[in-house]
Amino acid sequence: MTADLAPRLRVDRGMPSDLSRVPGVARDVERLGYDGCWTGEIDHDPFLPLLLAAEHTSRLEIGTSIAVAFARSPMTVANLGWDLQAYSAGRLNLGLGSQIQAHVEKRFSMPWSHPVRRMREFIEALRAIWTCWQDGTRLSFRGDFYTHTLMTPMFSPEPMPYGQPKVFVAAVGEAMTEMCGEVADGLLAHAFTTKRYSDEITTPALQRGLSRAGRERRDVQVSCPVFVVTGDTEEAMAEAAVPVRKQIAFYGSTPAYRKVLELHGWGDLHAELHRLSKLGQWDAMGDLIDDDVLGAFAVVAPLSDVTDALRVRCDGAIDRVLPALPATLSDEVVESVLTRLRTTDEGSPR
């Protein structure tokens, strides 16, 4: 990875949504040497665990991957982001996602339209609000989707010394990816991404956005989860591959991610996975993920080689990686993998 892309590969981990577990897990994640942790908005609130993670760590970055932007207004997200940034002493990465139309309208009962334009405006509104709070300037944001023109001293939080939170945006399609290059601080890539898709679709689209805005590649961090199949024996690797095949099959059955399979000539696989998903045949779906498909979406390597394989997967495309290491690995093995992953062949930090 060249110096103008990222000075060092950062290695992150997911954080549980069970609040009772967060303090212990956060301490362990920091002790093992991870750089950051992320929470998702699935069946629990994504922000509450971050408060606990910040409280029980001192250097670990915290972030949402993702919070559903269109389920909220920029003002409510601005408040949450401001308070977490202040409490964590500047460690927040605010990750936003659009979700899909059905969820926004039918689950959250919120409006949906022009997701790329709306997301751009959401970010611009956030920054206008934060600038108002930090600098005491008049709030006067008027857009096509959001308007924020009222802010009195009673409702303005205190300025803080840590700067605005970094804003990451989840993107799979080229239009949202280009928008990230223009206005975001980071891009949250989906786990259902191959090295080829990153090189041929994501990176060029990101660069187009950067070029339009006169920005450099180093101005945007790309974060991506990566499936990992590893072990110290063939039997261990085969066992580790089973849940990964099922997860890849699940994502592959989703129409929104069909284009990734089609890039590899696997469009028929999507059609069959989608058919089986309608029948609830989840185990059969996993059986359709052969070694070629597995190797495209996951890093598959024995423990002795997994660090080098992860580096190859990330090089030139990923700045922050969330390696989905098998849960069976001991803390000592995980710590060793992390240390080697963040160190060059010459022994110096990346």
N, C-alpha and C positions, 0 to 999 in steps of 0.2 A: 504494500500500500504506500503510495507516494506521500511525501510530507505535506503536500497541499491538499490532500484529501482528509486525513485525520492523523493527528500526532500519535494517537494510541487507540487501539481497539478497546472499547469499554464492554464489560461483560455484566449483564443484568440478570435478574430473576423475577419470577412472579411472586406475588404476595397473596396469602389466603384472604378470603372475604369474611371468615369467621373471626370476629373481633377478639375473642378470647385467645386466639392463637397468634395474633399479629405481633405482640411484644417479643415473644420468644423467637419466632421465626425471623423477625427483623434483626434481632441481635445476632442470631446465627448467620444470617446472610452477610452482615457486615463483617463478622469475625472470619468467615471463610474467604473474604476478599472480593466479593462482588462490588461493582461500582454503583449499581442502582437497583431499585425494585419498582415493579409496576402492578397496578390493580386494574381489573376490568369491570365493566358494568354489565353484569349478566343477571344474577338473581339477588344481588345486594348492591347497596350504594358504593360507588368506587372511591369516594372521598374520605369517608370515615376511617378506613384502615390506614390511610396516609398520615393522618394526625397521630395515630399511635406509633407508626413506624418512625416518624420524625422524633417523637418523644423519647424513644428507646434506642436511638442511634445518634451518632455525631457527625458522620461524613457521608453516609449512604444517600444518594439521590433518590427522590421519590417521584412517582408519576402515575398518571392514569392512561391506560391503554386498553379501551378508551372510555371517556365519558361521552355520552350522546349529546352533542351540541344542540341539536334541534329539539330536544326535549326540554330545553331550558332557554332562558333569555340571556343575552350577553351580560346583563347587570348581575344576575344571580351567580353566573360563573365567575365574573370579575371579583365578586366578594369572596367566594370560596378560594379562588386562586391567590388573591391578595393575602388573605389570612394564613393560608398554608405556606406561602412564600416567606412571610414574616416569621412565622413560628419555626420553620425549618432552617432559618438563616440562609435563605437563598437556594435551597436544594430542590425546588419543585420543577418538574417538567410536566406542563399541562397538556395532556394528550386528548384531542377531540376527534370524534368520528361522526359521520352523517347518519349512520344506520341506513335502513332501507325504507322506502315509502310506506309499506304496510305497517311496520312497527311504529314509525313516527305518527302516522294518522290513527291507527287502530289501537295501539297499545298506550301511546302517550297522549293521544288526542291533541296533537299539535299540527300546525300547517306544514306542508311539504311542497316545495317548488324549487327548481333551478339549484340543485344541491351545491354545485361548484361555486356559483355566484353567491349563494347564501353563505357558504362557509367562508369565503373571502371576506364578505362584509362582517360576519361574526367576529373574525379575528381583528379587523380594523376597528370595530366597535369596542372590543375588549381593550385594545391599546389606547383608544381615545379616553376611555373611562379611567384606566390606570394612569395615564398622563395627567388627567385632571386631578386625581388624588395626590399624585407625587409632586406636581409642580404648582398646583393651585390655579391652573388655567380654567377658563370657562368651558363647560361641557357643551359642545354643539356638534353632535354627530347626527347626520341625516342621510339615510341610505334608502335603498329600495325595499328592504325587508325590516330594518331596525332603525328606530329613532330614539336618541338619548339626548335630551336637551335640558334636563332639570337635575341639578345637584347643589344642595345647600350644605353649609358647614356641618349641620347636625348629622348628615348622612355620609360625610366624607371621612374615611379612615385616615389615620395618621400616616404621613410619609414614612418610608423605611429605607435603610441603606443598602438593600440587596438587589435593587433593580427589578424590572418586570419579570415575571415567570417566562421561561421559554415555552413557546406554543408549538406543539407537534400536531400533525394532522394525519389520520389514517387514509391511505390512498392505495388503490389497486389499478383503477383506470387511468388512462393517460391524461385526461383533462384535470382531474384532481391532483395528480402528480405534478403537472406543470404549475398549477396554482401553488403547491407547496414550495416549488422552486422560487416563485415570485415573492411570497409573503410570509411563509412559515419559518420557524427556527429548526424544525425537524419533521421528518416523514416517518410514519409508522407503517412499515410494510407488513403484509399479511404472512402468516406462517405458510400458507399455500402458495409459495413462491419458489421457483427454481433458479439456479444460477443463470441459466439461459434467459429466463424471463427478466431477471434483474439486468443483465447485460444488454439485452436487445430492446426491452420495452421501458422498464422503470428508469434506468440511468439516463438514456437519451431524453425521455420526457422531462425528467427533473432538470437536466441541463438546458433544455429549451426554456423552461421557466426562469432559471437562473440568468440566462443570457438576456432575456427580455427585461429583467429587473436590474441588470448590471451588477449581479452578485457573483460570488465565487463558490465553488463546490464546498469549501470549508465553512461557508456560512450556514449550511444545513446539515444536521446530523441525520443519518438514516439508521433507524432502529428496526431490527427484524428478528422474530423468533425463528429458530432453526431446529427441526426435528433431528435427534441424534440416536443412532442405533449403535451401541458399543458394548463391549464386555471383554473379559479375559479368556473366554472359551467360545467355541462355535455354538455350543448349547446356550450360553448366556446371551449371545448376540441374536440367536433365533428367537429366544424368549422376549428380548427387548423389542424385536421387530413387530411382534403381534399387535400391540396397542397402536403403534405408529402406522401400520397398514390400515387399521380401522379408522384412525383419525384422518389420514389422507383420503380414504374412501368417502368419509362423511363430507369433507370439504369439496371433493371432486364431484359429488352429487348435486351441488348447489349451482344453479344457473349463473349466478353472479361471478363464479370463478371458472366458468367453462373455457374462457379465452386462454387461460394458462395451459390447460390440457391441449387445446387446439393448436397452440404454438408448437407443441411436440408431435402433432399428428395423432393425438389420442382423443379426438372428439367423440368417437364411438364409445369409448370407455365412459365418458361423461353420461351419454345417453343411457347406457346400461345401469350405471350407478344410480342415476336419477330414478329409473324405473324400479329398481330394487328398494330404494329409499321409500317410495310410495307404498311398498308392500311391507316395510318394516324389517327387511331381511338384512340386518346390519352385519352379521357374521359373514354372510355370503358376499357382501360388498367388500369386506377386507380381503377375502380370498382372491379378488380380482386385481389387487395391487401386486403385480409381479416385481421381480428384483429390479428391472429397468426403471419402472415408475418409482419404486421405493428409493433407488439411488439418485433419481433426479430431484426428489423433494427432501430427502434426508441425507445427513452425513452418516455414512455407513462405514465404520472402521473399527478395528480392535483398539483396545485402550492404549496400546503402545503408539498408535498412529493417529488417534482421534484429534489431537491438538493440531497437527499439520493439516489434517483434512478440514477442520473448522476454519483454519486460516485461509486455505484456498477458497473455501465457500464464501468467506467474507471479503476477500481482497478486492479492493477497488469499488465495492458496492455497498458494504455494510460498515457503519461506524460503531454501532452498539448492537451486540448480539445477545439474544436470550437463548442459550443452548438448552434444549429440553433433554437434559441428561437423565438416564434411567434412575428411577427412585431407589433401585437396589444398590447403587454405588455408595460406599462409605464416605463420611465427611473428609477423611484423609485423602481419598482418591479424588474427590471433587476439588479439594483445595490444591492438589497437585496439578490437575488439569487446568484450573484457573491460572495458577502461577505460570505454567508453561505457555498458556494461550496469550498471556499479556507480556510475554518476554520474547525478544528476537532470538534468532539462532546464535547471535554473538553474546547473548546473556544480558543485554541492556533492555530496559522497559521500552515497550512500543510507544 
